[in-house]
Amino acid sequence: MGTIAAGVAKAYADKIIISGSDGGTGAAPIGSIRFAGNPWELGLIEAHNALKANNLRGNVTLETDGGLKTGLDVVKAAILGAEEYAFGTGALVIVGCVMLRVCHLNTCAVGVATQDEALRKRFSGNVEKVINYFTLMAEDIREILASFGIQITRRDSRTKSFG
């Protein structure tokens, strides 16, 4: 992973996404779901270190995904070198996904991942649930950072102490 990351950074990539095997909605081929992949932590630290060793770390943004669900996951990813984070599974479950892992078949029973109008009518998710999920995750991250003694400067320039 590190060698690949260094190579794509040398090829002027702006962003490198490290995806772990623990996430996934089922949209990948079944062979990939069952038999491929490593945890994002391994790929992320290897990519971060290889980029640093080759003086390329400042040239790219590292993003990770693949099983991030909690604030602690985000803090760990940041410590290991990620600057951006993507969420799929957690947000899908919040809106009603039951993880049938048939996304690629267009037969989602709850209507989350289908273009079939009859199945889409079953979808009952709403945006408020997703907003609540990410708001609580942000609060979780703030609390973890506060336990480290870190003060957060808000966008409106006020400093909020969490300790």
DSSP file with accessible surface (Angstrom, degrees, kcal/mol):
  #  RESIDUE AA STRUCTURE BP1 BP2  ACC     N-H-->O    O-->H-N    N-H-->O    O-->H-N    TCO  KAPPA ALPHA  PHI   PSI    X-CA   Y-CA   Z-CA
    1    1 A M     >        0   0   87      0, 0.0     4,-2.5     0, 0.0     5,-0.2   0.000 360.0 360.0 360.0 -41.1    0.0    0.0    0.0
    2    2 A G  H  >  +     0   0    2      2,-0.2     4,-2.5     1,-0.2     5,-0.2   0.915 360.0  48.9 -63.7 -42.4    2.8    2.4    0.8
    3    3 A T  H  > S+     0   0  123      2,-0.2     4,-2.3     1,-0.2    -1,-0.2   0.911 112.4  48.8 -64.3 -41.1    4.6    1.9   -2.5
    4    4 A I  H  > S+     0   0  111      2,-0.2     4,-2.6     1,-0.2     5,-0.3   0.925 110.6  50.9 -64.7 -43.9    1.3    2.4   -4.4
    5    5 A A  H  X S+     0   0    1     -4,-2.5     4,-2.1     1,-0.2    -2,-0.2   0.927 110.9  48.3 -60.7 -44.3    0.5    5.6   -2.4
    6    6 A A  H  X S+     0   0    7     -4,-2.5     4,-2.3     1,-0.2    -1,-0.2   0.917 111.4  51.9 -63.1 -39.3    4.0    7.0   -3.1
    7    7 A G  H  X S+     0   0   38     -4,-2.3     4,-1.2     1,-0.2    -2,-0.2   0.924 110.8  44.7 -64.4 -45.0    3.6    6.2   -6.8
    8    8 A V  H  <>S+     0   0   59     -4,-2.6     5,-2.1     1,-0.2    -1,-0.2   0.848 111.6  54.2 -72.2 -28.5    0.2    7.9   -7.2
    9    9 A A  H ><5S+     0   0    3     -4,-2.1     3,-1.6    -5,-0.3    -1,-0.2   0.911 107.2  51.0 -67.4 -40.1    1.5   10.9   -5.3
   10   10 A K  H 3<5S+     0   0  129     -4,-2.3    -1,-0.2     1,-0.3    -2,-0.2   0.776 103.5  60.0 -66.0 -24.4    4.4   11.2   -7.7
   11   11 A A  T 3<5S-     0   0   72     -4,-1.2    -1,-0.3    -5,-0.2    -2,-0.2   0.188 126.2-102.8 -88.1  15.3    1.8   11.0  -10.5
   12   12 A Y  T < 5 +     0   0  205     -3,-1.6    -3,-0.2     1,-0.2    -2,-0.1   0.768  58.7 169.9  71.4  32.6    0.3   14.2   -9.1
   13   13 A A      < -     0   0   31     -5,-2.1    -1,-0.2     1,-0.1     3,-0.1  -0.437  25.4-155.8 -67.3 145.8   -2.8   12.7   -7.3
   14   14 A D  S    S+     0   0  136      1,-0.3    47,-2.0    46,-0.1     2,-0.3   0.759  75.2  21.4 -89.6 -32.7   -4.6   15.2   -5.1
   15   15 A K  E     -a   61   0A  89     45,-0.2     2,-0.5     2,-0.0    -1,-0.3  -0.997  58.4-159.1-141.4 143.0   -6.2   12.6   -2.8
   16   16 A I  E     -a   62   0A  15     45,-2.8    47,-2.7    -2,-0.3     2,-0.6  -0.993  14.0-154.9-121.7 126.5   -5.5    9.0   -1.8
   17   17 A I  E     -a   63   0A  86     -2,-0.5     2,-0.7    45,-0.2    47,-0.2  -0.907   1.7-161.0-106.0 122.7   -8.4    7.1   -0.4
   18   18 A I  E     -a   64   0A   4     45,-3.3    47,-2.0    -2,-0.6     2,-0.5  -0.905  12.5-168.0-102.5 110.6   -7.6    4.1    1.9
   19   19 A S  E     -a   65   0A  77     -2,-0.7    19,-0.3    45,-0.2    47,-0.3  -0.877   7.6-146.1-104.5 130.9  -10.6    1.9    2.1
   20   20 A G    >   -     0   0   13     45,-2.5     3,-0.6    -2,-0.5    47,-0.1  -0.477  18.0-124.0 -92.1 165.2  -10.8   -0.9    4.7
   21   21 A S  T 3  S+     0   0   49     17,-2.0    46,-0.1     1,-0.2    45,-0.1   0.591  98.4  74.8 -83.1 -10.7  -12.4   -4.3    4.4
   22   22 A D  T 3  S+     0   0   99     44,-0.6    -1,-0.2    16,-0.2    45,-0.2   0.615  94.1  53.0 -82.2 -12.1  -14.6   -3.9    7.5
   23   23 A G    <   +     0   0   12     -3,-0.6    64,-0.0    43,-0.2    -4,-0.0  -0.009  60.0 121.5 -97.0-150.6  -17.0   -1.5    5.8
   24   24 A G        -     0   0   40      1,-0.1    77,-0.0    -2,-0.1    -3,-0.0   0.243  50.0-133.3  99.7 136.9  -18.9   -2.0    2.6
   25   25 A T        -     0   0   35     76,-0.0    78,-0.4    75,-0.0    76,-0.4   0.488  56.3 -95.2 -98.6  -8.7  -22.6   -2.0    1.8
   26   26 A G  S    S+     0   0    1     75,-0.1    78,-0.9    76,-0.1     7,-0.1   0.452  94.1 116.4 104.9   2.6  -22.7   -5.1   -0.4
   27   27 A A        +     0   0   59     76,-0.2     3,-0.1    77,-0.1    -3,-0.0   0.672  57.1  86.8 -78.1 -15.3  -22.3   -3.2   -3.7
   28   28 A A  S    S-     0   0   40      1,-0.1    76,-0.2     2,-0.1     5,-0.1  -0.403  98.9 -81.0 -78.1 159.7  -19.0   -4.9   -4.4
   29   29 A P    >>  -     0   0   87      0, 0.0     4,-1.9     0, 0.0     3,-0.7  -0.308  43.1-115.7 -57.5 146.9  -18.7   -8.3   -6.1
   30   30 A I  H 3> S+     0   0   75      1,-0.3     4,-2.4     2,-0.2     5,-0.2   0.844 114.0  57.9 -59.0 -35.7  -19.3  -11.1   -3.7
   31   31 A G  H 3> S+     0   0   36      1,-0.2     4,-2.4     2,-0.2    -1,-0.3   0.901 107.7  47.3 -62.5 -38.3  -15.8  -12.5   -4.1
   32   32 A S  H <> S+     0   0   59     -3,-0.7     4,-1.4     2,-0.2    -1,-0.2   0.891 110.7  52.0 -68.9 -39.4  -14.4   -9.1   -3.0
   33   33 A I  H  < S+     0   0   55     -4,-1.9    -2,-0.2     1,-0.2    -1,-0.2   0.924 120.0  33.5 -62.6 -42.9  -16.7   -8.9    0.0
   34   34 A R  H  < S+     0   0  170     -4,-2.4    -2,-0.2    -5,-0.2    -1,-0.2   0.826 130.9  23.1 -84.5 -33.0  -15.7  -12.4    1.2
   35   35 A F  H  < S+     0   0  168     -4,-2.4     2,-0.3    -5,-0.2    -3,-0.2   0.398 102.7  72.3-123.7   2.6  -12.1  -12.8    0.3
   36   36 A A     <  +     0   0   59     -4,-1.4     2,-0.0    -5,-0.2     0, 0.0  -0.876  63.1  40.7-123.9 155.1  -10.3   -9.4   -0.1
   37   37 A G        -     0   0   54     -2,-0.3   -17,-0.1     2,-0.0     3,-0.0  -0.019  46.9-125.7 105.7 159.2   -9.1   -6.5    2.0
   38   38 A N        -     0   0  112    -19,-0.3   -17,-2.0    -2,-0.0   -16,-0.2  -0.892  46.6 -76.3-131.1 164.8   -7.4   -5.5    5.1
   39   39 A P    >>  -     0   0   45      0, 0.0     4,-1.3     0, 0.0     3,-0.8  -0.317  40.9-121.1 -62.3 147.0   -8.4   -3.1    7.9
   40   40 A W  H 3> S+     0   0    6     26,-0.4     4,-2.9     1,-0.2     5,-0.3   0.814 107.9  68.4 -60.6 -30.3   -8.1    0.6    7.0
   41   41 A E  H 3> S+     0   0   56      1,-0.2     4,-2.1     2,-0.2     5,-0.3   0.907 100.0  48.0 -57.6 -41.9   -5.6    1.1    9.9
   42   42 A L  H <> S+     0   0   99     -3,-0.8     4,-1.8     1,-0.2    -1,-0.2   0.938 115.6  42.6 -65.5 -48.1   -3.0   -1.0    8.2
   43   43 A G  H  X S+     0   0   12     -4,-1.3     4,-2.6     2,-0.2     5,-0.2   0.897 113.8  52.3 -66.0 -39.4   -3.2    0.7    4.8
   44   44 A L  H  X S+     0   0    0     -4,-2.9     4,-2.9     2,-0.2     5,-0.2   0.951 111.3  43.5 -65.4 -48.9   -3.5    4.2    6.3
   45   45 A I  H  X S+     0   0   56     -4,-2.1     4,-2.5    -5,-0.3     5,-0.2   0.905 115.2  50.3 -67.0 -36.3   -0.4    4.0    8.5
   46   46 A E  H  X S+     0   0   98     -4,-1.8     4,-2.3    -5,-0.3    -1,-0.2   0.933 113.7  44.6 -66.7 -43.9    1.6    2.3    5.7
   47   47 A A  H  X S+     0   0    0     -4,-2.6     4,-2.5     2,-0.2     5,-0.2   0.938 113.7  50.2 -64.5 -46.2    0.6    5.0    3.1
   48   48 A H  H  X S+     0   0   32     -4,-2.9     4,-2.3    -5,-0.2    -2,-0.2   0.940 113.5  45.2 -58.1 -47.6    1.2    7.8    5.6
   49   49 A N  H  X S+     0   0   75     -4,-2.5     4,-2.6    -5,-0.2    -1,-0.2   0.893 112.6  50.2 -67.2 -39.6    4.7    6.5    6.4
   50   50 A A  H  X S+     0   0   20     -4,-2.3     4,-1.4    -5,-0.2    -1,-0.2   0.907 110.8  49.7 -66.2 -39.1    5.7    5.8    2.8
   51   51 A L  H  <>S+     0   0    0     -4,-2.5     5,-3.2    -5,-0.2     6,-0.9   0.914 112.5  47.6 -65.2 -41.3    4.6    9.3    1.8
   52   52 A K  H ><5S+     0   0  108     -4,-2.3     3,-1.8    -5,-0.2    -2,-0.2   0.929 109.1  53.4 -63.1 -44.9    6.6   10.9    4.6
   53   53 A A  H 3<5S+     0   0   80     -4,-2.6    -1,-0.2     1,-0.3    -2,-0.2   0.796 113.0  44.2 -62.3 -27.9    9.7    8.8    3.8
   54   54 A N  T 3<5S-     0   0   73     -4,-1.4    -1,-0.3    -5,-0.2    -2,-0.2   0.200 113.3-115.8-101.3  14.0    9.5   10.0    0.2
   55   55 A N  T < 5S+     0   0  147     -3,-1.8    -3,-0.2     1,-0.1    -2,-0.1   0.852  87.5 111.7  53.9  39.8    8.9   13.7    1.1
   56   56 A L    >>< +     0   0   19     -5,-3.2     3,-1.9    -6,-0.2     4,-0.5   0.405  35.6 101.0-116.6  -3.9    5.4   13.5   -0.6
   57   57 A R  G >4 S+     0   0   36     -6,-0.9     3,-0.8     1,-0.3    -5,-0.1   0.849  81.3  52.8 -59.8 -34.7    3.1   13.8    2.4
   58   58 A G  G 34 S+     0   0   80      1,-0.2    -1,-0.3    -7,-0.2    -2,-0.1   0.604  99.3  66.2 -76.4  -7.7    2.4   17.4    1.9
   59   59 A N  G <4 S+     0   0  104     -3,-1.9     2,-0.3    -8,-0.1    -1,-0.2   0.639 102.5  39.2 -88.1 -17.7    1.4   16.8   -1.7
   60   60 A V    <<  -     0   0    5     -3,-0.8     2,-0.5    -4,-0.5   -45,-0.2  -0.923  69.8-127.2-133.5 159.0   -1.8   14.7   -1.1
   61   61 A T  E     -a   15   0A  43    -47,-2.0   -45,-2.8    -2,-0.3     2,-0.5  -0.894  24.7-143.5-101.3 133.0   -4.7   14.5    1.1
   62   62 A L  E     -a   16   0A   0     -2,-0.5    21,-3.1    19,-0.3    22,-1.7  -0.877  19.7-178.7 -99.3 128.3   -5.3   11.1    2.8
   63   63 A E  E     -ab  17  84A  24    -47,-2.7   -45,-3.3    -2,-0.5     2,-0.3  -0.937   5.3-164.4-120.2 146.6   -8.9   10.0    3.2
   64   64 A T  E     +ab  18  85A   0     20,-1.7    22,-2.3    -2,-0.4     2,-0.3  -0.959  16.2 153.0-131.6 152.7  -10.0    6.7    4.9
   65   65 A D  E     +a   19   0A  39    -47,-2.0   -45,-2.5    -2,-0.3    22,-0.1  -0.918  23.9 108.3-156.4 179.8  -13.2    4.8    5.0
   66   66 A G  S    S-     0   0   11     20,-0.3   -44,-0.6    -2,-0.3   -26,-0.4   0.836 100.1  -1.3 106.6  59.9  -14.4    1.2    5.5
   67   67 A G  S    S+     0   0   14      1,-0.3     2,-0.4   -45,-0.2    20,-0.1   0.540  78.2 150.4 110.4   9.4  -16.0    0.7    8.8
   68   68 A L        +     0   0    4     18,-0.3    22,-0.5     1,-0.2    -1,-0.3  -0.619  10.6 143.3 -72.7 124.2  -15.8    4.1   10.4
   69   69 A K        +     0   0   85     -2,-0.4     2,-0.2     1,-0.2    -1,-0.2   0.567  50.8  44.8-133.2 -27.0  -18.8    4.3   12.7
   70   70 A T  S  > S-     0   0   61      1,-0.1     4,-1.5    70,-0.0     3,-0.2  -0.756  80.9-107.1-122.8 169.3  -17.8    6.2   15.9
   71   71 A G  H  > S+     0   0    0     -2,-0.2     4,-2.5     1,-0.2     5,-0.2   0.859 119.0  59.2 -61.4 -36.3  -15.9    9.3   17.0
   72   72 A L  H  > S+     0   0   86      1,-0.2     4,-2.7     2,-0.2    -1,-0.2   0.897 101.3  54.6 -62.0 -37.3  -13.2    7.1   18.3
   73   73 A D  H  > S+     0   0   25     -3,-0.2     4,-2.3     2,-0.2    -1,-0.2   0.915 109.4  47.7 -60.2 -42.4  -12.7    5.7   14.8
   74   74 A V  H  X S+     0   0   11     -4,-1.5     4,-2.5     2,-0.2    -2,-0.2   0.928 111.5  49.3 -66.3 -43.5  -12.3    9.2   13.4
   75   75 A V  H  X S+     0   0    9     -4,-2.5     4,-2.5     2,-0.2    -2,-0.2   0.929 111.7  49.3 -63.3 -43.2   -9.8   10.2   16.1
   76   76 A K  H  X S+     0   0   83     -4,-2.7     4,-2.1     1,-0.2    -1,-0.2   0.927 110.7  50.4 -60.3 -44.4   -7.8    7.0   15.5
   77   77 A A  H  X>S+     0   0    0     -4,-2.3     5,-2.9    -5,-0.2     4,-0.5   0.907 110.4  49.9 -62.0 -40.2   -7.8    7.7   11.7
   78   78 A A  H ><5S+     0   0   46     -4,-2.5     3,-1.1     3,-0.2    -1,-0.2   0.923 109.6  50.7 -64.7 -42.1   -6.6   11.3   12.4
   79   79 A I  H 3<5S+     0   0  122     -4,-2.5    -1,-0.2     1,-0.3    -2,-0.2   0.882 109.4  51.8 -62.8 -36.1   -3.7   10.0   14.6
   80   80 A L  H 3<5S-     0   0   41     -4,-2.1    -1,-0.3    -5,-0.2    -2,-0.2   0.516 132.6 -87.2 -82.7  -3.8   -2.7    7.6   11.9
   81   81 A G  T <<5S+     0   0   10     -3,-1.1   -19,-0.3    -4,-0.5    -3,-0.2   0.391  77.4 139.4 122.6  -4.8   -2.5   10.3    9.3
   82   82 A A      < -     0   0    5     -5,-2.9    -1,-0.3    -6,-0.2   -19,-0.2  -0.468  24.5-178.2 -74.6 144.9   -6.0   10.7    7.7
   83   83 A E  S    S+     0   0   96    -21,-3.1     2,-0.3     1,-0.2   -20,-0.2   0.551  72.0  36.3-111.8 -18.5   -7.2   14.2    7.0
   84   84 A E  E     -b   63   0A  72    -22,-1.7   -20,-1.7    -7,-0.1     2,-0.4  -0.961  67.0-158.3-136.4 155.3  -10.6   13.3    5.6
   85   85 A Y  E     -b   64   0A  70     -2,-0.3     2,-0.4   -22,-0.2   -20,-0.2  -0.990   1.4-157.3-139.1 139.4  -13.1   10.5    6.5
   86   86 A A        -     0   0   26    -22,-2.3     2,-0.4    -2,-0.4   -20,-0.3  -0.924   5.5-162.5-122.0 145.7  -15.9    8.9    4.7
   87   87 A F        +     0   0   58     -2,-0.4   -18,-0.1   -22,-0.1   -22,-0.0  -0.986  26.9 141.5-128.7 133.6  -18.9    7.1    6.1
   88   88 A G  S  > S+     0   0   36     -2,-0.4     4,-2.6   -20,-0.3     5,-0.2   0.529  70.1  44.6-130.3 -65.6  -21.2    4.7    4.4
   89   89 A T  H  > S+     0   0   16      1,-0.2     4,-2.6     2,-0.2     5,-0.2   0.906 113.8  48.9 -57.9 -49.7  -22.4    1.7    6.5
   90   90 A G  H  > S+     0   0    9    -22,-0.5     4,-2.0     1,-0.2    -1,-0.2   0.927 114.4  45.5 -58.1 -46.0  -23.2    3.7    9.7
   91   91 A A  H  > S+     0   0   19      1,-0.2     4,-1.4     2,-0.2    -1,-0.2   0.890 112.2  52.0 -67.0 -36.9  -25.2    6.3    7.8
   92   92 A L  H  <>S+     0   0   45     -4,-2.6     5,-2.6     1,-0.2     4,-0.3   0.908 108.5  50.0 -65.9 -40.9  -27.0    3.6    5.8
   93   93 A V  H ><5S+     0   0   72     -4,-2.6     3,-1.5     1,-0.2    -1,-0.2   0.907 105.4  58.7 -64.0 -38.3  -28.0    1.7    8.9
   94   94 A I  H 3<5S+     0   0   57     -4,-2.0    -1,-0.2     1,-0.3    -2,-0.2   0.872 107.2  46.8 -58.5 -37.1  -29.3    5.0   10.4
   95   95 A V  T 3<5S-     0   0   19     -4,-1.4    29,-0.3    -3,-0.2    30,-0.3   0.398 135.3 -81.0 -90.7   4.6  -31.7    5.4    7.5
   96   96 A G  T < 5S+     0   0   31     -3,-1.5    -3,-0.2    -4,-0.3    -2,-0.1   0.440  72.6 151.6 121.2  -2.1  -33.0    1.8    7.6
   97   97 A C      < -     0   0   17     -5,-2.6    -1,-0.3    -6,-0.1    11,-0.0  -0.381  26.0-165.4 -62.0 137.0  -30.5   -0.4    5.8
   98   98 A V        -     0   0   84     -2,-0.1    -1,-0.1     0, 0.0    -5,-0.1   0.182  39.8-115.7-110.2  15.5  -30.6   -4.0    7.3
   99   99 A M        +     0   0   52      1,-0.1    -2,-0.1   -10,-0.1   -73,-0.0   0.888  56.1 156.8  56.5  50.7  -27.3   -5.0    5.6
  100  100 A L        -     0   0   92    -75,-0.1    -1,-0.1     1,-0.0   -74,-0.1   0.679  46.3-137.3 -74.8 -17.3  -28.7   -7.7    3.3
  101  101 A R  S    S+     0   0   89    -76,-0.4   -75,-0.1     1,-0.1     3,-0.1   0.866  72.2 113.0  60.5  41.8  -25.6   -7.2    1.1
  102  102 A V    > > +     0   0   36    -77,-0.2     3,-2.2     1,-0.1     5,-0.9   0.077  27.4 122.7-124.1  24.4  -27.6   -7.4   -2.1
  103  103 A C  G > 5S+     0   0   30    -78,-0.4     3,-1.2     1,-0.3   -76,-0.2   0.850  72.6  56.5 -55.2 -38.8  -27.1   -3.8   -3.2
  104  104 A H  G 3 5S+     0   0   85    -78,-0.9    -1,-0.3     1,-0.2   -77,-0.1   0.578 100.8  59.3 -72.9  -7.5  -25.5   -4.9   -6.5
  105  105 A L  G < 5S-     0   0  100     -3,-2.2    -1,-0.2     9,-0.0    -2,-0.2   0.488 101.5-126.9 -99.5  -6.0  -28.7   -6.9   -7.4
  106  106 A N  T < 5S+     0   0   72     -3,-1.2    10,-0.2    -4,-0.4    -3,-0.1   0.834  80.8 110.4  63.2  33.4  -31.2   -4.0   -7.3
  107  107 A T      < +     0   0   73     -5,-0.9     2,-0.2     6,-0.2     7,-0.1   0.014  36.6 161.8-126.3  28.5  -33.4   -6.0   -4.9
  108  108 A C    >   -     0   0   12      5,-0.6     3,-1.1    -5,-0.2     8,-0.0  -0.315  30.1-151.9 -57.5 117.9  -33.0   -4.0   -1.6
  109  109 A A  T 3  S+     0   0   39      1,-0.3    -1,-0.2    -2,-0.2   -12,-0.0   0.748  93.0  44.7 -67.4 -25.7  -35.9   -5.1    0.5
  110  110 A V  T 3  S-     0   0   40     13,-0.0    14,-0.3    11,-0.0    -1,-0.3   0.421 111.4-116.3-101.2   1.0  -36.0   -1.8    2.5
  111  111 A G  S <  S+     0   0    5     -3,-1.1     3,-0.4    12,-0.1    12,-0.2   0.587  80.6 117.4  83.3  10.5  -35.7    0.4   -0.6
  112  112 A V  S    S+     0   0   39      1,-0.2     2,-0.5   -16,-0.1   -15,-0.1   0.943  82.4  27.1 -75.3 -47.7  -32.4    2.1    0.3
  113  113 A A  S    S+     0   0   34      2,-0.0    -5,-0.6     0, 0.0     2,-0.3  -0.579 100.5  91.0-120.9  68.8  -30.3    0.8   -2.7
  114  114 A T        -     0   0    5     -2,-0.5    -7,-0.1    -3,-0.4   -10,-0.0  -0.993  55.0-152.2-154.5 155.6  -32.6    0.1   -5.6
  115  115 A Q        +     0   0  137     -2,-0.3     2,-0.5    -9,-0.1    -1,-0.1   0.375  66.0 114.7-105.5  -0.5  -34.0    1.8   -8.6
  116  116 A D     >  -     0   0   71    -10,-0.2     4,-2.7     1,-0.2     3,-0.3  -0.599  61.3-148.6 -73.6 117.0  -37.1   -0.4   -8.5
  117  117 A E  H  > S+     0   0  117     -2,-0.5     4,-1.4     1,-0.2    -1,-0.2   0.859  94.9  54.4 -58.9 -38.1  -40.0    2.0   -7.8
  118  118 A A  H  4 S+     0   0   64      1,-0.2     4,-0.3     2,-0.2    -1,-0.2   0.912 113.7  41.7 -64.0 -41.0  -42.0   -0.7   -5.9
  119  119 A L  H >4 S+     0   0   24     -3,-0.3     3,-1.6     1,-0.2     4,-0.3   0.869 108.5  59.9 -73.6 -36.1  -39.1   -1.4   -3.6
  120  120 A R  H >< S+     0   0  108     -4,-2.7     3,-1.5     1,-0.3    -1,-0.2   0.809  92.5  67.6 -64.2 -26.5  -38.2    2.3   -3.2
  121  121 A K  T 3< S+     0   0  174     -4,-1.4    -1,-0.3     1,-0.3    -2,-0.2   0.744  91.9  62.8 -64.6 -20.9  -41.7    3.0   -1.8
  122  122 A R  T <  S+     0   0  149     -3,-1.6    -1,-0.3    -4,-0.3     2,-0.2   0.645  76.0 111.3 -77.1 -16.7  -40.6    0.9    1.3
  123  123 A F    <   +     0   0   87     -3,-1.5   -12,-0.1    -4,-0.3   -27,-0.1  -0.419  35.0 169.0 -65.5 127.0  -37.9    3.4    2.2
  124  124 A S        +     0   0   91    -29,-0.3    -1,-0.1   -14,-0.3   -28,-0.1   0.301  31.4 122.7-122.0   8.0  -38.7    5.2    5.4
  125  125 A G        -     0   0   16    -30,-0.3     2,-0.3     2,-0.0   -30,-0.1  -0.207  39.3-164.5 -69.7 161.4  -35.4    7.0    6.2
  126  126 A N    >>  -     0   0   66      1,-0.1     4,-0.9     0, 0.0     3,-0.8  -0.981  31.8-113.8-146.1 161.0  -35.1   10.7    6.7
  127  127 A V  H 3> S+     0   0   87     -2,-0.3     4,-2.6     1,-0.2     5,-0.2   0.788 107.1  69.2 -67.1 -28.4  -32.4   13.3    6.8
  128  128 A E  H 3> S+     0   0  122      1,-0.2     4,-2.5     2,-0.2    -1,-0.2   0.878  96.8  53.8 -60.3 -35.7  -33.0   14.2   10.4
  129  129 A K  H <> S+     0   0   88     -3,-0.8     4,-2.1     2,-0.2    -1,-0.2   0.902 110.1  46.5 -65.2 -40.0  -31.6   10.8   11.5
  130  130 A V  H  X S+     0   0   37     -4,-0.9     4,-2.4     2,-0.2     5,-0.3   0.917 111.7  50.8 -68.9 -41.9  -28.4   11.3    9.5
  131  131 A I  H  X S+     0   0   97     -4,-2.6     4,-2.4     1,-0.2    -2,-0.2   0.935 111.2  48.8 -60.8 -44.3  -28.0   14.8   10.9
  132  132 A N  H  X S+     0   0   93     -4,-2.5     4,-2.7    -5,-0.2     5,-0.2   0.918 109.3  53.3 -62.1 -42.9  -28.4   13.5   14.4
  133  133 A Y  H  X S+     0   0   35     -4,-2.1     4,-2.1     1,-0.2    -2,-0.2   0.949 113.7  41.0 -58.3 -49.5  -25.9   10.7   13.8
  134  134 A F  H  X S+     0   0   69     -4,-2.4     4,-2.4     2,-0.2    -1,-0.2   0.842 112.7  54.8 -74.0 -29.4  -23.2   13.1   12.6
  135  135 A T  H  X S+     0   0   80     -4,-2.4     4,-2.1    -5,-0.3    -1,-0.2   0.941 111.2  45.1 -65.5 -45.3  -24.0   15.6   15.3
  136  136 A L  H  X S+     0   0  105     -4,-2.7     4,-2.3     2,-0.2    -2,-0.2   0.881 111.7  53.0 -66.3 -35.0  -23.6   13.0   18.0
  137  137 A M  H  X S+     0   0   13     -4,-2.1     4,-2.5    -5,-0.2    -2,-0.2   0.925 108.0  50.6 -65.7 -41.9  -20.4   11.7   16.3
  138  138 A A  H  X S+     0   0   33     -4,-2.4     4,-2.6     1,-0.2    -2,-0.2   0.912 110.3  49.7 -61.6 -40.5  -19.0   15.3   16.3
  139  139 A E  H  X S+     0   0   65     -4,-2.1     4,-2.4     2,-0.2    -1,-0.2   0.906 108.8  52.9 -65.0 -39.4  -19.8   15.6   20.0
  140  140 A D  H  X S+     0   0   57     -4,-2.3     4,-2.2     2,-0.2    -2,-0.2   0.926 109.8  48.6 -59.8 -44.4  -18.1   12.2   20.6
  141  141 A I  H  X S+     0   0   37     -4,-2.5     4,-2.7     1,-0.2     5,-0.2   0.929 110.0  51.7 -63.3 -43.7  -14.9   13.5   18.9
  142  142 A R  H  X S+     0   0   72     -4,-2.6     4,-2.4     1,-0.2    -1,-0.2   0.912 110.1  49.2 -59.7 -42.3  -15.0   16.7   20.9
  143  143 A E  H  X S+     0   0  113     -4,-2.4     4,-1.9     2,-0.2    -1,-0.2   0.900 111.1  48.9 -65.9 -40.1  -15.2   14.8   24.1
  144  144 A I  H  X S+     0   0   26     -4,-2.2     4,-0.9     2,-0.2    -2,-0.2   0.941 112.7  47.7 -64.3 -45.5  -12.3   12.5   23.1
  145  145 A L  H ><>S+     0   0   40     -4,-2.7     5,-2.3     1,-0.2     3,-0.8   0.893 108.9  54.8 -63.9 -36.7  -10.2   15.5   22.2
  146  146 A A  H ><5S+     0   0   11     -4,-2.4     3,-1.9     1,-0.3    -1,-0.2   0.887 100.8  58.5 -63.8 -36.5  -11.1   17.2   25.5
  147  147 A S  H 3<5S+     0   0   92     -4,-1.9    -1,-0.3     1,-0.3    -2,-0.2   0.765 104.5  52.4 -65.5 -20.7   -9.9   14.2   27.4
  148  148 A F  T <<5S-     0   0  118     -4,-0.9    -1,-0.3    -3,-0.8    -2,-0.2   0.458 123.3-109.3 -86.7  -5.6   -6.5   14.8   25.6
  149  149 A G  T < 5 +     0   0   63     -3,-1.9     2,-0.4     1,-0.3    -3,-0.2   0.662  68.2 149.1  86.0  18.6   -6.6   18.4   26.9
  150  150 A I      < -     0   0   76     -5,-2.3     2,-0.4    -6,-0.1    12,-0.4  -0.698  37.6-146.2 -91.0 133.8   -7.2   19.9   23.4
  151  151 A Q        -     0   0  117     -2,-0.4     2,-0.5    10,-0.1    10,-0.2  -0.821  13.0-139.2 -96.8 138.6   -9.2   23.1   23.1
  152  152 A I  E     -C  160   0B  41      8,-1.5     8,-2.5    -2,-0.4     2,-0.6  -0.826   4.4-149.5-100.5 128.0  -11.4   23.4   20.0
  153  153 A T  E     -C  159   0B  95     -2,-0.5     6,-0.2     6,-0.2     2,-0.0  -0.867  21.6-140.8 -94.6 120.9  -11.6   26.7   18.2
  154  154 A R    >   -     0   0   91      4,-2.6     3,-2.0    -2,-0.6    -1,-0.0  -0.291  23.9-104.6 -77.3 165.7  -15.0   27.1   16.6
  155  155 A R  T 3  S+     0   0  256      1,-0.3    -1,-0.1     2,-0.1    -2,-0.0   0.799 120.9  60.5 -60.9 -28.1  -15.6   28.6   13.2
  156  156 A D  T 3  S-     0   0   83      2,-0.1    -1,-0.3     1,-0.1     3,-0.1   0.251 119.8-110.5 -88.5  18.3  -16.9   31.7   14.8
  157  157 A S  S <  S+     0   0  100     -3,-2.0     2,-0.4     1,-0.3    -2,-0.1   0.489  76.5 131.3  72.2   4.8  -13.5   32.2   16.5
  158  158 A R        -     0   0  143     -5,-0.0    -4,-2.6     2,-0.0     2,-0.5  -0.724  53.5-134.4 -84.6 141.1  -14.7   31.5   20.0
  159  159 A T  E     -C  153   0B  82     -2,-0.4     2,-0.5    -6,-0.2    -6,-0.2  -0.816  16.9-162.8 -96.8 132.9  -12.6   28.9   21.9
  160  160 A K  E     -C  152   0B  79     -8,-2.5    -8,-1.5    -2,-0.5     2,-0.4  -0.967   6.6-150.0-117.2 125.3  -14.5   26.3   23.7
  161  161 A S        -     0   0   75     -2,-0.5   -10,-0.1   -10,-0.2   -15,-0.1  -0.784  11.6-174.6 -95.8 135.7  -12.7   24.3   26.4
  162  162 A F              0   0   41     -2,-0.4   -13,-0.1   -12,-0.4   -12,-0.1  -0.063 360.0 360.0-115.8  27.8  -13.9   20.8   27.0
  163  163 A G              0   0  102    -14,-0.1   -16,-0.1   -15,-0.1    -2,-0.1  -0.647 360.0 360.0-131.1 360.0  -11.8   19.8   30.0
